[in-house]
Amino acid sequence: MEVASLALPDAINWVREHLTAAVPLKDVFREVLDLSYTDIAFPMELSLSREEYQKIVCAVERLNKKEPLAHIVGHAPFYGRDFYVNEDVLIPRMDTEISIEVLLKLFKEGDRFLELGVGSGCVSLTLALEGPPGAFHGVDISPEALAVAEKNLGKFQGELHSPVTFFQSDWFSALEGKYQLIYANPPYISYGELDDLDESVKDYEPHLALFAPENGLANYRKIVQDSPNYLKNGGHLVFEIGATQGKAVAELLETRGFTDVAIERDLEQRDRVVYGTWISPDGGEDRI
């Protein structure tokens, strides 16, 4: 693919003609070249360098192969900040911002927070940046994912007012101590749904972070069963879930003995977050 002119209007027309991926044209120019929406809406006096044109051409070729825009530019927005991402972690999604709202409601100053399956680190870091002071731990089984989380930790280190630590663990396997708040957005897509996924997801995002057996519920069962050993009395367990899993995950929590189980919906009114409170039958260690 070649572009003959360096005028921005010509580049916009070229992309409009050649882009087959379902990505807004304005997002391509904004993310790849850091142009404002105003520049794109009123491009008549603007021109691009040959290098900038080549970036656009390359981006369009990759987008047409269903590669996510976030992978092409190396970052994705989440809760008002940009986080580094690559093929080793799930791309942060707006739906997960509902999790942040629930976590901010439950997290109290001085609490210990644990994220299981930290991925890019966007949830732990956002809670640490937006919430009151506390201690924040994030674990992941994937060393590659932890490298991404550490890179994002380094990016926001100067803004943090609380310690944030990431380390390798297969769920609770390497953990000690108890927490007031535990969060997980585990793999929850059943293997039978693979063919239904968009190519940008199934071909480019890590399957380790996507799929789970038992109709996608295996990891919820494991975490629900083990989490009381790591929760202080009165502590909370919070899950992000697939849109059809609210009732099933809520029943897992209730059967295990969690109280005040609730489901929160996302902006499209789909079940998105399930959480409950752990009250130890023997009194246990108090939440505070």
C-alpha positions as CSV (number, residue, x, y, z in Angstrom):
1,M,0.0,0.0,0.0
2,E,1.3,3.4,-0.9
3,V,0.1,6.9,-0.2
4,A,0.8,9.6,-2.8
5,S,0.2,12.8,-0.9
6,L,1.3,14.1,2.5
7,A,-1.8,16.3,3.0
8,L,-3.9,15.1,5.9
9,P,-7.2,15.3,4.0
10,D,-5.8,12.9,1.5
11,A,-4.5,10.6,4.2
12,I,-8.0,10.6,5.8
13,N,-9.6,9.7,2.5
14,W,-7.0,6.9,1.9
15,V,-7.7,5.4,5.3
16,R,-11.5,5.7,4.8
17,E,-11.1,3.7,1.5
18,H,-8.7,1.0,2.8
19,L,-9.7,0.4,6.4
20,T,-11.9,-2.7,6.7
21,A,-11.6,-3.3,10.5
22,A,-14.3,-2.0,12.7
23,V,-12.2,0.8,14.2
24,P,-13.3,4.4,14.1
25,L,-11.2,6.4,11.6
26,K,-10.7,9.2,14.1
27,D,-9.2,6.7,16.7
28,V,-6.6,5.5,14.2
29,F,-5.3,9.0,13.7
30,R,-5.6,10.0,17.3
31,E,-3.8,6.9,18.7
32,V,-1.2,6.3,16.0
33,L,-0.2,10.0,15.4
34,D,-1.5,11.6,18.6
35,L,-3.7,14.0,16.6
36,S,-6.6,15.7,18.3
37,Y,-10.2,15.2,17.2
38,T,-10.2,18.8,16.2
39,D,-7.2,18.2,13.8
40,I,-9.1,15.3,12.3
41,A,-12.4,17.2,11.9
42,F,-10.7,20.3,10.4
43,P,-7.6,18.9,8.5
44,M,-7.4,21.3,5.6
45,E,-4.2,23.1,6.6
46,L,-2.4,20.1,8.0
47,S,0.2,17.8,6.4
48,L,2.1,14.8,7.6
49,S,5.6,13.7,7.3
50,R,6.4,10.7,5.2
51,E,7.2,8.8,8.4
52,E,3.8,9.6,9.8
53,Y,2.1,8.4,6.6
54,Q,4.0,5.1,6.8
55,K,2.9,4.7,10.4
56,I,-0.7,5.1,9.3
57,V,-0.3,2.7,6.4
58,C,1.3,0.1,8.6
59,A,-1.4,0.5,11.2
60,V,-4.2,0.0,8.7
61,E,-2.5,-3.2,7.3
62,R,-2.3,-4.6,10.9
63,L,-5.9,-3.5,11.8
64,N,-7.2,-5.2,8.7
65,K,-5.7,-8.4,10.0
66,K,-7.8,-7.9,13.1
67,E,-4.9,-6.9,15.4
68,P,-6.1,-4.7,18.2
69,L,-5.3,-1.0,18.0
70,A,-4.0,-1.2,21.6
71,H,-1.3,-3.7,20.5
72,I,-0.3,-1.5,17.6
73,V,0.2,1.6,19.7
74,G,1.3,-0.2,22.9
75,H,-1.2,1.3,25.3
76,A,-4.9,1.4,26.2
77,P,-7.0,3.8,28.2
78,F,-8.5,2.9,31.6
79,Y,-10.2,5.1,34.1
80,G,-8.6,8.2,32.7
81,R,-5.1,6.9,32.4
82,D,-3.1,5.1,29.7
83,F,-1.6,1.8,30.5
84,Y,1.1,-0.1,28.6
85,V,-0.2,-3.3,27.1
86,N,1.0,-6.1,24.8
87,E,0.0,-9.6,23.7
88,D,0.8,-11.0,27.2
89,V,-2.1,-9.3,28.9
90,L,-5.8,-8.6,28.3
91,I,-6.5,-5.2,27.0
92,P,-8.3,-3.1,29.7
93,R,-11.9,-2.6,28.9
94,M,-14.4,0.0,29.9
95,D,-16.6,-2.7,31.5
96,T,-14.0,-3.2,34.1
97,E,-14.3,0.4,35.3
98,I,-17.5,-0.8,37.1
99,S,-15.2,-3.0,39.2
100,I,-13.2,0.1,40.2
101,E,-16.4,1.8,41.4
102,V,-17.3,-1.2,43.6
103,L,-13.8,-1.5,44.9
104,L,-13.6,2.2,45.8
105,K,-16.9,1.8,47.7
106,L,-15.5,-1.2,49.8
107,F,-11.9,-0.2,50.3
108,K,-11.1,1.7,53.5
109,E,-8.0,3.6,54.6
110,G,-5.4,1.2,55.9
111,D,-6.9,-1.9,54.2
112,R,-4.8,-4.6,52.5
113,F,-6.0,-5.3,49.0
114,L,-5.2,-8.4,46.8
115,E,-5.8,-8.8,43.1
116,L,-5.7,-12.3,41.7
117,G,-4.6,-12.3,38.1
118,V,-3.2,-8.8,37.9
119,G,-2.5,-8.7,34.2
120,S,-1.5,-5.2,33.1
121,G,-2.0,-4.0,36.7
122,C,-4.6,-1.5,35.7
123,V,-7.1,-2.4,38.5
124,S,-4.6,-2.5,41.4
125,L,-2.9,0.7,40.2
126,T,-6.1,2.6,39.6
127,L,-7.4,1.6,43.0
128,A,-4.2,2.7,44.6
129,L,-4.2,6.0,42.7
130,E,-7.9,6.8,43.3
131,G,-8.5,5.4,46.7
132,P,-7.3,6.1,50.2
133,P,-3.9,4.9,51.5
134,G,-3.5,1.2,52.1
135,A,-1.4,-1.8,50.9
136,F,-1.8,-3.3,47.5
137,H,-0.7,-6.7,46.3
138,G,-1.2,-8.2,42.8
139,V,-0.4,-11.7,41.7
140,D,-0.3,-13.5,38.4
141,I,0.8,-17.0,37.2
142,S,2.3,-15.5,34.1
143,P,5.8,-13.9,34.4
144,E,5.2,-12.1,31.1
145,A,2.1,-10.5,32.5
146,L,3.9,-9.5,35.6
147,A,6.5,-7.7,33.5
148,V,3.8,-5.6,32.0
149,A,2.3,-4.8,35.4
150,E,5.8,-3.8,36.6
151,K,6.3,-1.5,33.7
152,N,3.0,0.2,34.5
153,L,3.9,0.4,38.2
154,G,7.1,2.2,37.1
155,K,5.1,4.6,35.0
156,F,2.8,5.7,37.9
157,Q,5.3,5.2,40.8
158,G,5.7,8.9,41.4
159,E,1.9,9.4,41.8
160,L,1.3,6.6,44.3
161,H,0.7,7.3,48.0
162,S,0.7,3.6,49.0
163,P,2.9,0.6,48.4
164,V,2.0,-1.6,45.4
165,T,3.7,-5.0,45.0
166,F,3.3,-7.5,42.2
167,F,4.6,-11.1,42.4
168,Q,4.1,-14.5,40.9
169,S,1.5,-16.9,42.3
170,D,-1.0,-19.4,41.0
171,W,-4.0,-17.8,42.7
172,F,-3.3,-18.1,46.5
173,S,-0.4,-20.6,46.3
174,A,2.4,-18.1,47.2
175,L,0.4,-16.0,49.6
176,E,0.5,-15.4,53.3
177,G,-1.6,-13.2,55.6
178,K,-5.1,-11.9,55.3
179,Y,-6.8,-9.1,53.4
180,Q,-9.8,-6.9,53.8
181,L,-10.5,-6.9,50.1
182,I,-9.8,-9.5,47.4
183,Y,-10.6,-8.9,43.7
184,A,-10.4,-11.2,40.7
185,N,-11.3,-11.0,37.0
186,P,-10.4,-14.6,36.2
187,P,-10.6,-16.4,32.9
188,Y,-14.3,-17.0,32.5
189,I,-15.0,-17.8,28.8
190,S,-15.9,-21.4,28.1
191,Y,-13.9,-23.3,25.5
192,G,-17.1,-23.8,23.6
193,E,-17.4,-20.1,22.9
194,L,-14.0,-19.8,21.2
195,D,-15.5,-19.7,17.7
196,D,-17.9,-17.0,18.7
197,L,-15.2,-14.5,19.7
198,D,-14.0,-11.7,17.6
199,E,-10.7,-12.4,15.8
200,S,-9.1,-9.5,17.5
201,V,-9.7,-11.3,20.8
202,K,-9.2,-15.0,20.0
203,D,-6.1,-14.5,17.7
204,Y,-4.3,-11.8,19.7
205,E,-5.1,-11.8,23.4
206,P,-3.7,-14.5,25.8
207,H,-5.9,-17.6,26.0
208,L,-4.5,-18.2,29.5
209,A,-6.4,-15.1,30.6
210,L,-9.5,-15.9,28.6
211,F,-10.7,-19.5,28.9
212,A,-11.8,-21.7,31.7
213,P,-13.4,-25.2,32.0
214,E,-16.7,-26.0,33.6
215,N,-18.6,-23.5,31.4
216,G,-16.2,-20.8,32.5
217,L,-16.8,-21.2,36.2
218,A,-13.8,-23.3,37.3
219,N,-11.7,-20.4,38.5
220,Y,-14.6,-18.8,40.4
221,R,-15.2,-22.1,42.2
222,K,-11.5,-22.4,43.2
223,I,-11.3,-18.8,44.4
224,V,-14.6,-18.9,46.3
225,Q,-13.5,-22.1,48.1
226,D,-10.1,-20.9,49.1
227,S,-10.6,-17.2,49.7
228,P,-11.9,-17.4,53.3
229,N,-8.5,-18.6,54.4
230,Y,-7.1,-15.2,53.2
231,L,-9.9,-12.8,54.1
232,K,-10.2,-11.0,57.4
233,N,-13.5,-11.4,59.2
234,G,-15.9,-8.9,57.5
235,G,-13.7,-8.8,54.4
236,H,-15.0,-8.7,50.9
237,L,-14.5,-10.9,47.8
238,V,-15.2,-9.1,44.5
239,F,-15.4,-10.7,41.0
240,E,-15.8,-9.4,37.5
241,I,-18.0,-11.8,35.6
242,G,-19.3,-12.6,32.1
243,A,-22.7,-11.1,31.3
244,T,-24.5,-14.4,31.8
245,Q,-22.7,-15.6,35.0
246,G,-24.1,-13.4,37.7
247,K,-26.6,-15.8,39.2
248,A,-24.2,-18.8,39.1
249,V,-21.3,-16.9,40.8
250,A,-23.7,-15.4,43.3
251,E,-24.9,-18.9,44.2
252,L,-21.3,-20.0,44.6
253,L,-20.6,-17.2,47.1
254,E,-23.8,-17.9,49.1
255,T,-23.2,-21.6,49.2
256,R,-19.7,-21.1,50.6
257,G,-21.2,-18.9,53.4
258,F,-20.7,-15.3,52.1
259,T,-23.3,-12.8,53.1
260,D,-24.7,-9.6,51.6
261,V,-24.0,-11.0,48.1
262,A,-24.8,-8.4,45.4
263,I,-24.6,-8.1,41.6
264,E,-23.7,-4.8,39.9
265,R,-24.5,-4.1,36.3
266,D,-22.5,-2.3,33.7
267,L,-23.6,0.7,31.6
268,E,-25.4,-1.6,29.2
269,Q,-27.3,-3.2,32.1
270,R,-25.5,-6.5,31.9
271,D,-24.4,-8.3,35.1
272,R,-20.7,-7.4,35.5
273,V,-19.6,-7.5,39.1
274,V,-20.5,-9.9,41.9
275,Y,-19.3,-9.5,45.5
276,G,-20.0,-10.7,49.0
277,T,-18.8,-10.4,52.6
278,W,-17.1,-13.1,54.6
279,I,-18.1,-13.5,58.2
280,S,-16.1,-16.2,59.8
281,P,-18.2,-18.9,61.6
282,D,-15.7,-18.8,64.5
283,G,-15.3,-15.1,64.7
284,G,-11.9,-15.1,63.0
285,E,-9.6,-12.2,62.7
286,D,-11.6,-8.9,62.6
287,R,-11.6,-6.8,59.4
288,I,-9.8,-4.0,61.1
